[in-house]
């Protein structure tokens, strides 16, 4: 299954999900899929790379070990990010009324499908 097919499948499995993307830690999007342009995905990639660095630094400073998943929930949407490997993250954008629990579960089950390809 291609990256695009996996991202489309991820979005379609989660109520309220509007887009998904594979983001490099360098801030460059590898692949993205969007039902609608709810959030500017180019901006999300760039901002996510800085958040990834900051969260990993905080986790290391606190002695928590590796940060594998984190989320941002705002008035407009939620963004869930799950680590694929040291270089890439899978992101899912969900409307405020969406199913965040299922989103987290679907990211967790999708990441192993991406690990071998990246």
C-alpha positions in Angstrom: 0.0 0.0 0.0 1.4 3.4 -0.9 1.9 6.3 1.5 -1.0 8.2 0.1 -3.3 5.1 0.4 -2.3 4.6 4.0 -2.9 8.3 4.9 -6.3 8.3 3.2 -7.2 5.1 5.0 -6.1 6.7 8.3 -8.3 9.7 7.8 -11.3 7.7 6.7 -11.1 5.4 9.8 -11.4 8.3 12.3 -14.6 10.3 12.8 -13.8 14.0 12.4 -10.3 13.5 10.9 -9.6 15.9 8.0 -6.0 15.3 7.1 -2.9 13.1 7.7 0.7 13.5 6.8 4.1 12.1 7.1 6.5 14.7 8.5 10.3 14.6 8.5 12.0 16.0 11.6 13.6 18.5 9.2 10.1 20.0 8.7 9.6 18.7 5.2 6.4 16.8 4.4 7.0 13.4 2.7 3.3 12.8 1.8 0.0 14.4 2.8 -3.7 13.7 2.3 -6.5 16.1 3.1 -10.2 15.8 2.8 -10.2 19.6 3.1 -7.7 22.3 3.8 -8.6 22.7 7.4 -5.0 23.6 8.4 -2.1 24.7 6.1 -0.1 21.5 6.0 3.1 23.2 4.8 3.0 25.4 7.9 2.1 22.4 10.1 5.2 20.6 8.9 7.5 23.4 9.6 6.1 24.1 13.1 5.9 20.4 13.9 9.6 20.0 13.4 10.3 22.6 16.1 7.8 21.1 18.4 9.3 17.7 18.0 12.8 19.0 18.9 11.4 20.9 21.9 9.3 18.0 23.2 12.2 15.5 22.8 14.5 17.9 24.7 12.0 18.3 27.5 11.5 14.5 27.7 15.2 14.0 27.8 15.8 16.7 30.4 13.1 15.2 32.6 14.5 11.7 32.2 11.3 10.4 30.6 12.9 8.6 27.8 11.8 8.8 24.2 8.7 10.9 23.4 6.7 8.7 21.0 3.4 10.5 20.8 2.1 14.0 21.6 -0.9 16.1 20.7 -2.1 19.7 20.5 -5.7 20.4 21.1 -7.0 23.9 20.3 -10.4 25.5 19.7 -10.2 24.8 16.0 -8.7 21.3 15.8 -6.5 18.7 17.4 -3.2 17.5 15.9 -1.9 14.1 17.0 1.7 13.2 16.2 3.2 9.7 16.5 6.8 8.8 16.0 7.5 6.4 13.1 11.3 6.3 13.5 14.1 8.8 14.4 13.5 10.8 11.2 9.7 10.7 10.7 6.3 11.3 12.4 2.8 10.6 11.4 0.4 13.5 12.0 -3.4 13.4 12.0 -5.6 16.6 12.1 -9.0 16.1 13.7 -12.0 18.5 14.2 -12.8 19.5 17.8 -15.7 17.1 17.9 -13.7 14.2 16.4 -12.8 10.9 18.0 -9.3 11.5 19.5 -9.1 8.1 21.2 -9.7 6.3 17.9 -7.3 8.7 16.2 -4.5 7.7 18.7 -5.3 4.0 18.2 -5.3 4.3 14.4 -2.0 6.1 14.4 -0.5 3.4 16.7 -1.7 0.7 14.3 -0.6 2.5 11.1 3.0 3.3 12.2 4.2 -0.3 11.9 3.0 -0.3 8.2 5.1 2.8 7.6 8.3 1.8 9.6 9.5 -0.7 7.0 9.0 1.8 4.1 10.9 4.6 5.7 
